[in-house]
Amino acid sequence: MKKELIKIFQVSAVFIGTIVGAGLASGKEITHFFTSFGLPSFFGIILCGLFYVLLCSIISEISLNYKLDSYSDVIKTVSPNILGKFTGVITTFYLISSAAIILAGSGALLNQCFGVPKIIGTLLMAGIAILTLLKGTDGLIGINSIIVPSLIIIIGTIFILYTLFNKDNLTLNMFHGKVGQEGNWLISSILYGGYNVLCCSGVLVPLSTEVKNKKSMFWGIVLGSIGLTVLCVAINFMLMLNQPQIYEYQVPLLYIANRFGRVIQFLLMGIIWCEMFSTEVSDVYSISKTLDNTFNIKYKHSIFIVIAIAIPISQIGFGNLIEVLYPLFGVLSLIFIFQCIYFYIRKCKK
């Protein structure tokens, strides 16, 4: 029983760590996908949580039933056609792009905070990521088992401090969305959820094969989804009460944390870097597992290949590519999700 509970915690930690990333920890993703729509954004966050439970459980069960080891395997299984190949290629490009952006972001963050050259910050993250990834799935579980509880403690502390010091200023008028905001909260929530499901499948598939227990995977995904939902609701609540100022900042949560002194601000910056690191490890792990299973390039060799590709890209910048790649990835993620549901109903539920 104790071992099963530990596995459930580990799965939930990896699940949260993979999805959170720097964008969510900084408040930027929440601001864009949820806060800007006002009060309905809370329903969107809850919908996302249910979305994760349903779809990630389906992907995990498919992985276990068919003994799959990487995101390319699950894509080929549910979509054994040209669309599946195209989805696999775009997913790989997206993950490499994400890894490169995070390396660049690490360099920029350390340069901004401590004045070190950007390349030093990039190489530092790359080096620590390699050391972690060489430990395989144990390394992935280990770092998330530390980073995720730390994230929850720090965000929880900021939330408690904020509500204690601002309880007299809370009004319903502050729960309106962004003036002139276009789009629909429901579509935004589905897009965000779908995008994250395909992203985390790169970790979820090999993790399912390693854990080899449907029950542990299911409850780990449920616990992770609940944790993510609570985290997002807390961040969204604080962001909503700080409109419209938050739209002027790249790190909206830092604007909120600033009023509580340098220590809280420093801790938040530290956890954002750790979440960047967690996402970097997840991205490189996903691609390396795919290279191992698809091209028979050993996992440990694949790590160095992926990092070697990502470092020079991180120094170039490729805004135009990202503008095309990200929306395309969002659309493909929804197609992939529908294919997973159809495949699951047709094959796994017979």
C-alpha positions in Angstrom: 0.0 0.0 0.0 2.8 2.4 0.9 4.7 1.7 -2.3 1.5 2.3 -4.3 0.9 5.7 -2.6 4.5 6.7 -3.3 4.0 5.8 -7.0 0.8 7.8 -7.1 2.6 10.8 -5.6 5.5 10.4 -8.1 3.2 10.2 -11.1 1.3 13.3 -9.9 4.5 15.2 -9.4 5.8 14.4 -12.9 2.4 15.2 -14.4 2.2 18.6 -12.7 5.9 19.4 -13.3 5.5 18.6 -17.1 2.4 20.8 -17.6 3.3 23.7 -15.3 6.4 25.0 -16.9 7.6 28.6 -16.6 4.6 30.0 -18.5 2.1 28.8 -15.9 4.4 29.4 -12.9 5.0 33.0 -14.0 1.2 33.6 -14.5 1.7 34.4 -18.2 -0.3 31.4 -19.5 -3.1 31.8 -17.0 -3.4 35.5 -17.9 -3.7 34.8 -21.6 -5.8 31.6 -21.6 -8.1 32.3 -18.6 -7.9 35.6 -16.6 -8.6 37.8 -19.6 -12.1 36.2 -19.9 -13.2 37.3 -16.4 -15.3 35.2 -14.0 -16.0 32.3 -16.6 -12.3 31.6 -16.5 -12.7 29.6 -13.3 -15.1 27.3 -15.1 -12.5 27.0 -17.8 -9.8 25.9 -15.3 -12.1 23.3 -13.8 -13.0 22.0 -17.3 -9.3 21.7 -18.1 -8.8 19.6 -14.9 -11.5 17.2 -16.0 -10.0 17.2 -19.5 -6.7 16.1 -18.2 -8.2 13.3 -16.1 -10.2 11.9 -19.0 -7.6 12.2 -21.9 -4.4 11.5 -20.0 -6.0 8.3 -18.5 -7.0 7.2 -22.0 -3.4 7.8 -23.3 -2.0 6.0 -20.3 -4.3 3.0 -20.8 -3.5 2.8 -24.5 0.2 2.9 -23.7 -0.1 0.1 -21.2 -2.4 -2.1 -23.4 -0.1 -1.8 -26.4 3.3 -1.6 -24.4 4.3 1.7 -26.0 7.4 3.6 -25.0 7.2 7.1 -26.6 4.9 9.7 -27.9 5.7 8.7 -31.5 4.5 5.2 -30.7 1.1 6.4 -29.4 0.7 8.7 -32.4 1.5 5.9 -34.8 -0.9 3.5 -32.9 -3.9 5.8 -32.9 -3.2 7.4 -36.3 -1.3 5.0 -38.5 -1.5 7.2 -41.6 0.1 10.3 -43.2 -1.6 12.6 -40.6 0.0 10.6 -37.8 3.4 11.0 -39.4 2.8 14.7 -39.8 1.7 15.0 -36.2 4.8 13.2 -35.0 7.1 15.4 -37.0 5.5 18.6 -35.8 5.4 17.4 -32.2 9.2 16.7 -32.4 9.9 20.1 -33.9 7.7 21.7 -31.2 9.5 19.9 -28.4 13.0 20.8 -29.7 11.8 24.4 -30.1 10.5 24.4 -26.6 13.8 23.0 -25.3 15.7 25.7 -27.2 13.4 28.5 -25.9 13.8 27.4 -22.3 17.6 27.3 -22.7 17.5 30.8 -24.0 15.1 31.8 -21.3 17.4 30.5 -18.6 20.3 32.5 -20.0 18.1 35.7 -20.1 16.8 35.1 -16.6 20.2 34.6 -15.0 21.6 37.6 -17.0 18.8 39.8 -15.7 19.1 38.7 -12.1 22.9 38.3 -11.7 24.4 39.9 -14.7 26.1 36.7 -16.0 26.5 36.3 -19.8 23.5 34.7 -21.3 25.5 31.8 -22.8 26.6 30.8 -19.2 23.0 30.6 -18.0 22.1 28.5 -21.1 25.1 26.1 -20.7 24.4 25.8 -16.9 20.8 24.6 -17.5 22.0 22.3 -20.3 24.7 20.7 -18.1 22.4 20.1 -15.1 19.7 18.7 -17.5 22.1 16.2 -19.0 23.2 15.0 -15.5 19.5 14.5 -14.5 18.5 12.9 -17.8 21.4 10.4 -17.6 19.5 8.9 -14.6 16.5 8.1 -17.0 13.0 8.0 -15.6 14.4 8.0 -12.0 16.0 11.4 -12.7 12.7 12.8 -14.1 10.7 11.6 -11.1 13.4 12.8 -8.6 13.5 16.4 -9.8 9.8 16.7 -10.0 9.3 15.2 -6.5 11.3 18.2 -5.2 10.3 21.0 -7.5 6.5 20.4 -7.5 6.0 20.5 -3.7 8.3 23.6 -3.6 6.1 25.2 -6.3 2.9 24.5 -4.4 4.4 25.9 -1.1 5.6 29.1 -2.7 2.5 29.8 -4.7 0.4 28.9 -1.6 2.4 31.3 0.5 1.9 34.1 -1.9 -1.8 33.4 -2.2 -2.2 33.3 1.6 -0.2 36.6 2.1 -2.2 38.2 -0.7 -5.6 37.3 0.7 -4.6 38.3 4.3 -3.2 41.7 3.3 -5.9 42.5 0.7 -9.1 41.0 2.2 -10.7 44.5 2.7 -10.1 45.4 -1.0 -11.8 42.4 -2.6 -14.8 43.4 -4.7 -16.8 41.6 -7.5 -16.0 44.5 -9.8 -12.4 43.2 -10.0 -13.6 39.9 -11.5 -14.3 41.4 -15.0 -12.2 40.3 -18.0 -9.9 42.3 -20.1 -11.7 45.2 -21.9 -11.9 44.4 -25.6 -10.9 40.8 -25.2 -11.8 38.7 -28.2 -12.5 35.0 -28.3 -14.4 32.5 -26.1 -13.4 31.2 -22.7 -14.6 27.7 -23.6 -12.6 27.4 -26.8 -9.5 28.9 -25.1 -9.8 26.3 -22.3 -10.1 23.4 -24.7 -7.1 24.7 -26.8 -5.0 25.0 -23.7 -6.0 21.6 -22.4 -5.4 19.9 -25.7 -2.1 21.6 -26.2 -0.9 20.4 -22.8 -2.2 16.8 -23.2 -0.1 16.2 -26.4 2.9 17.9 -24.7 2.8 15.7 -21.6 2.1 12.5 -23.6 5.9 12.4 -24.3 6.4 11.8 -20.6 3.2 10.1 -19.8 3.7 7.2 -22.3 7.1 6.0 -21.1 6.1 6.6 -17.5 3.1 4.4 -17.9 5.3 1.6 -19.3 7.7 2.0 -16.4 5.0 2.1 -13.6 3.1 -0.8 -15.2 0.1 -0.2 -13.0 -3.2 1.2 -14.4 -4.5 2.0 -11.0 -1.4 3.9 -9.9 -1.3 5.8 -13.2 -5.0 6.7 -13.0 -4.9 8.0 -9.4 -1.6 9.8 -10.1 -3.2 11.6 -13.0 -6.3 12.4 -10.9 -4.1 13.8 -8.0 -2.0 15.7 -10.5 -5.1 17.2 -12.2 -6.6 18.3 -8.8 -3.2 19.9 -7.8 -3.0 21.7 -11.1 -6.6 22.9 -10.9 -6.2 24.3 -7.3 -2.9 25.9 -8.3 -4.4 27.5 -11.4 -7.5 28.8 -9.5 -5.2 30.4 -6.9 -3.1 32.1 -9.5 -6.1 33.2 -11.6 -7.7 34.6 -8.5 -4.7 36.8 -7.7 -4.2 37.8 -11.3 -7.9 38.8 -11.7 -7.7 41.1 -8.7 -4.7 42.9 -10.3 -6.2 43.8 -13.6 -5.3 45.7 -15.8 -1.7 46.1 -14.5 -0.8 42.4 -15.0 -1.1 42.8 -18.8 2.0 45.0 -18.8 4.3 42.4 -17.4 6.1 39.3 -18.8 6.0 37.8 -15.3 2.6 38.9 -13.9 2.9 36.9 -10.7 6.2 38.7 -9.9 4.3 42.0 -10.0 2.0 40.5 -7.3 4.9 39.1 -5.3 6.9 42.3 -5.3 4.8 43.8 -2.5 5.9 41.1 -0.1 9.6 41.8 -0.2 12.8 40.6 -1.8 12.7 37.1 -0.2 9.4 36.1 -1.7 10.3 37.7 -5.0 13.6 35.8 -5.0 11.9 32.5 -4.1 9.4 33.0 -7.0 12.1 33.7 -9.5 13.9 30.5 -8.2 10.8 28.4 -8.7 10.2 29.8 -12.2 13.8 28.8 -13.1 13.2 25.3 -11.6 10.0 24.9 -13.6 11.9 26.0 -16.7 14.4 23.2 -15.8 11.6 20.7 -15.2 10.1 21.4 -18.7 13.5 21.3 -20.3 14.1 17.8 -18.8 10.6 16.6 -19.9 11.1 17.9 -23.5 14.5 16.3 -23.9 13.4 13.1 -22.2 10.4 12.8 -24.6 12.5 13.3 -27.8 15.3 11.1 -26.5 12.9 8.2 -25.8 11.4 8.7 -29.3 14.9 8.6 -31.0 15.7 5.5 -29.0 12.5 3.6 -30.0 12.2 4.9 -33.6 15.8 5.2 -34.8 17.6 2.8 -32.4 19.8 5.7 -31.2 20.6 4.8 -27.6 18.7 7.0 -25.0 21.9 8.4 -23.5 23.3 9.3 -26.8 20.0 10.9 -27.8 20.2 13.2 -24.8 23.5 14.8 -26.1 22.2 15.0 -29.7 19.0 16.9 -28.6 20.9 19.3 -26.4 23.5 19.8 -29.1 20.7 20.8 -31.5 18.9 23.0 -29.0 21.8 25.1 -27.8 22.7 26.8 -31.1 19.0 27.3 -31.9 18.5 29.0 -28.5 21.2 31.5 -29.5 19.6 32.3 -32.9 16.0 33.0 -32.1 13.3 31.9 -34.5 10.2 34.0 -33.9 8.7 33.4 -37.4 9.0 29.7 -37.1 7.3 29.7 -33.6 4.4 31.9 -34.9 3.6 29.2 -37.5 4.6 26.1 -35.4 2.6 26.9 -32.2 -0.8 27.4 -33.7 -0.3 24.4 -36.0 0.7 22.3 -32.9 -2.5 23.5 -31.1 -4.7 22.3 -34.0 -2.9 19.0 -34.3 -3.2 18.4 -30.6 -7.0 18.6 -30.9 -7.0 16.2 -33.8 -4.8 13.8 -31.9 -7.1 14.0 -28.9 -10.2 13.1 -31.0 -8.3 10.2 -32.6 -7.3 8.9 -29.1 -10.9 9.0 -27.9 -12.1 7.3 -31.1 -9.3 4.6 -30.9 -10.0 4.0 -27.2 -13.8 3.5 -27.7 -13.2 1.3 -30.8 -10.3 -0.8 -29.5 -9.8 -0.6 -25.7 -13.4 -0.8 -24.7 -14.4 -3.9 -26.7 
